[in-house]
Amino acid sequence: MSASRLIFDNKRRVGDWVAKQMPNGASWHEYYAMGAEKNGELVSGIVFESYNKHNANAHIAISKPTRLFIELLDHAFVYSFKTMQVQRLTALIDADNVKSIQVCLHVGFQVEAVMQNAGSSGQNLLILVLWPENYYRGKRSWVKTTPRHPTTVH
């Protein structure tokens, strides 16, 4: 039997692990991190940084997709929209990172803009936004019901 659990009390461990999963690494200034582990090994993590009371940047890393990851997402988005009370989450993803883009779109992020040649290797960088009412997995009573109109990117 494998032991799986969510981690809310070790932001440094989770933050360091998520940073190592980024294409060029990462360092966080002020941040909060939560993760999931299986048999003592981290398998997913989420870092929130650059919080300004309206927005936070979200960094999501997954090495082994598990059901626990879905539970982690629910906790992360409840934390960001209810506890931190941000109006939106932002994710920056290299345009050639198809798996990350698919995961973000699947949970409700929308492409907001494209930064030409701004990616980690000079490729385009996508700016994705998640509004509370668009989080597909965790429709909760605290979510606003007024739909927003997504920005169209050409």
C-alpha positions, 0 to 999 in steps of 0.5 A: 500500500502506498502512502500519499498525502498533501503537503501544506506545511513545508513550502521550502521543500515544495518550492525547491522541487517545483523550481527544479521542474522549471525549464531554466529553474526558478527562484521565489522571493515571497511565495507559498507552496503546497504539494503532494507526495507518494511514498515520501517522494514529491509528485506535484506541487504548486507555488504562488508568488508575486501576490499583489492582492489582485493577482498571483502567479501560479507555477504548477509542476507534475512528475506523476499525475495522480488523483491526489493532484486533482485534490491538490488543485482543489485546495490550491484554487480554494486557497488562492481565491478564498484565502488569498482573495485574488481576483485572478491567477496568472500562468506564464508558459513557454508556447512549446510546452504543450503538456503544461498548456493542456493541463492549464486549459483543462482546469479552466485557464484561458490564453490572455496574451502572447509575448513574442520571443519571450520564452526560456529559449526565445520561443513565444511565451503564453500568458494564461489567466484563471478566473475563479468562475472558470475553475472547472474542477472545483465549482464551489459556493464561493465562486462568482457566477458572473461569466467573463468574456475571454480575450481573443488572441490572434 
